[in-house]
Amino acid sequence: MSELHENRLKRLSMRSWRRGTKEMDLVLGPWSDMHLKDLTGAKLDTYEQLLNENDQDLLPWVLGQAEAPEALRDLIAEIGDFARARLRAHH
């Protein structure tokens, strides 16, 4: 039996807020709060794949310090843009 969509979103939200590093908690947590409910199909699968990556790899990708894998590149760019806009709004 497949996981109910609502349960999957809750699980992915929890994984977004409870990363290995506080920096990634503060990037992925707010992004997931704003966007997770709107993700469907392939994009939701891509986000789940992204959550399987190590924070030590994710942070440089999001910050633009290293090139993200092709499969994650568009989503990483979107998350990075969100994080930078959020940071500017708080300064």
TACOR-V655204 format. One record per residue. N is the residue number from 1. SS is DSSP state (H for helix, E for strand, L for the rest). Layout:
N;SS / N;SS
This chain:
1;L / 2;L / 3;L / 4;L / 5;H / 6;H / 7;H / 8;H / 9;H / 10;H / 11;H / 12;H / 13;H / 14;H / 15;H / 16;H / 17;H / 18;L / 19;L / 20;L / 21;L / 22;H / 23;H / 24;H / 25;H / 26;H / 27;H / 28;H / 29;H / 30;H / 31;H / 32;H / 33;H / 34;H / 35;H / 36;H / 37;H / 38;H / 39;L / 40;L / 41;H / 42;H / 43;H / 44;H / 45;H / 46;H / 47;H / 48;H / 49;H / 50;H / 51;H / 52;L / 53;L / 54;L / 55;H / 56;H / 57;H / 58;H / 59;H / 60;H / 61;H / 62;H / 63;L / 64;L / 65;L / 66;L / 67;L / 68;L / 69;L / 70;H / 71;H / 72;H / 73;H / 74;H / 75;H / 76;H / 77;H / 78;H / 79;H / 80;H / 81;H / 82;H / 83;H / 84;H / 85;H / 86;H / 87;H / 88;H / 89;H / 90;L / 91;L
